[in-house]
Amino acid sequence: MPSSWTQNHYHLVFSTRRREPLISAELEERLHPFLGGIARDLGCTALAINGTSDHVHLLLRYPSDLSHADLARHIKARSSKWMHATIPALGAFNWQEGYGGFTVSRSAVDQVRAYIAGQKEHHRRMSFQEEFMELLRRHGVEFTPSQVFQ
């Protein structure tokens, strides 16, 4: 077969360093489209982007030749650089060192999209830390709770 036919979906989650609440509603209105633009530049399609003041979720369809690590690295580095250049008052802004990444079956895309869309409501009941550890559990990722948020 001369071509590759793939449909890859990825749920990427990462927070601000120390989960500081630095993403205001005004910043979010600019940040989310910028994240989508980075994804597009990488050959991805952003299916959902949302979050709260201390973290973001992205649901992306991505090409088969882009690794998860490269995807996360580019999105985080380029958006951080943009934040520093565009909003100097956020000079201390940084993303956390790591990230959560979860592959998503095509049959679950609508469910994950709805989950991401409901972030504001969801976080009235649950902290980011609780949510992140629940995502790790739900996806069968082994972890030591005390080491997740060092």
C-alpha positions in Angstrom: 0.0 0.0 0.0 1.7 3.3 -1.1 -0.1 5.5 1.4 -0.8 5.6 5.1 -4.3 6.1 6.3 -4.6 7.1 9.9 -7.0 9.0 12.2 -5.2 9.9 15.4 -6.9 11.8 18.3 -5.1 13.1 21.4 -6.3 14.7 24.6 -3.5 17.0 25.9 -3.7 18.5 29.3 -1.2 20.8 31.1 -1.2 23.4 33.7 0.5 26.6 34.6 3.6 26.2 36.8 2.5 25.5 40.3 -1.0 25.7 39.0 -1.0 29.5 39.4 -4.3 31.0 38.3 -2.8 33.2 35.5 -5.2 32.6 32.6 -7.8 35.3 32.9 -11.0 35.2 30.8 -9.5 38.0 28.6 -6.3 36.1 28.1 -8.2 32.9 27.4 -10.0 34.6 24.5 -6.6 35.1 22.9 -4.7 32.1 24.1 -7.1 29.4 22.9 -7.1 30.5 19.3 -3.4 30.9 19.4 -3.1 27.3 20.7 -5.3 26.2 17.8 -3.0 28.1 15.4 0.1 26.3 16.7 -1.8 23.0 16.3 -2.7 23.9 12.7 0.9 24.8 11.9 1.9 21.4 13.1 -0.6 19.7 10.8 -3.2 19.1 13.5 -6.8 19.9 13.7 -8.0 21.4 17.0 -11.3 19.8 17.8 -11.7 21.4 21.3 -9.7 23.8 23.4 -10.8 24.9 26.9 -9.6 25.2 30.4 -9.6 27.3 33.5 -7.3 29.9 35.1 -4.6 27.3 35.8 -4.7 24.7 33.0 -5.8 23.9 29.4 -7.2 20.9 27.6 -6.8 20.3 23.9 -8.4 17.6 21.8 -6.5 17.3 18.6 -6.5 15.2 15.5 -2.8 14.8 14.6 -0.7 13.4 11.7 0.9 10.0 12.0 4.4 11.5 11.7 4.1 13.8 14.7 5.1 12.3 18.1 3.1 13.1 21.2 6.2 14.6 22.9 7.0 16.9 19.9 3.3 17.9 19.8 3.3 18.9 23.5 6.7 20.5 23.4 5.8 22.7 20.4 2.4 23.8 21.8 3.8 24.6 25.2 7.0 26.3 24.1 5.5 28.4 21.4 2.5 29.5 23.5 4.8 30.4 26.4 7.0 32.5 24.1 3.9 34.2 22.7 2.7 35.0 26.2 6.0 36.6 27.2 6.1 38.6 24.0 2.5 39.7 23.9 1.7 40.2 27.6 4.9 41.4 29.3 2.9 41.8 32.6 2.9 38.0 32.8 6.7 37.8 32.8 6.6 35.1 35.4 4.3 32.9 33.2 5.4 29.3 32.6 3.7 26.0 31.9 4.3 23.1 34.1 7.3 20.9 33.1 5.2 17.8 32.2 1.8 17.1 30.7 -0.9 14.5 30.5 -1.6 13.0 27.1 -4.2 10.4 26.3 -5.0 8.8 23.0 -8.7 8.9 22.1 -10.7 6.5 20.0 -12.8 8.0 17.2 -15.9 6.6 19.0 -15.0 8.7 22.1 -14.2 12.0 20.4 -17.7 13.5 20.9 -17.6 12.5 24.6 -14.1 14.1 25.2 -15.1 17.2 23.2 -18.1 17.6 25.5 -15.9 17.0 28.6 -13.5 19.7 27.5 -16.4 22.1 26.7 -17.7 21.7 30.2 -14.4 22.6 32.0 -15.7 25.7 33.8 -18.7 23.8 35.2 -16.6 20.7 36.0 -14.1 22.7 38.1 -16.8 24.2 40.3 -16.9 20.7 41.8 -13.3 19.4 41.4 -9.8 20.8 41.5 -7.4 20.4 38.6 -5.2 18.1 40.8 -8.2 15.8 41.5 -9.2 15.9 37.8 -5.7 15.1 36.6 -5.3 12.2 38.9 -8.7 10.9 37.9 -7.7 11.1 34.2 -4.5 9.2 34.9 -6.5 6.5 36.7 -9.2 6.3 34.0 -6.5 5.8 31.4 -4.6 3.2 33.3 -1.5 5.3 33.8 0.6 4.2 36.7 1.6 7.0 39.0 2.6 7.8 42.6 0.2 10.6 43.8 2.9 12.4 45.8 5.1 12.7 42.7 2.5 14.0 40.2 2.6 17.6 41.3 6.2 18.1 42.4 
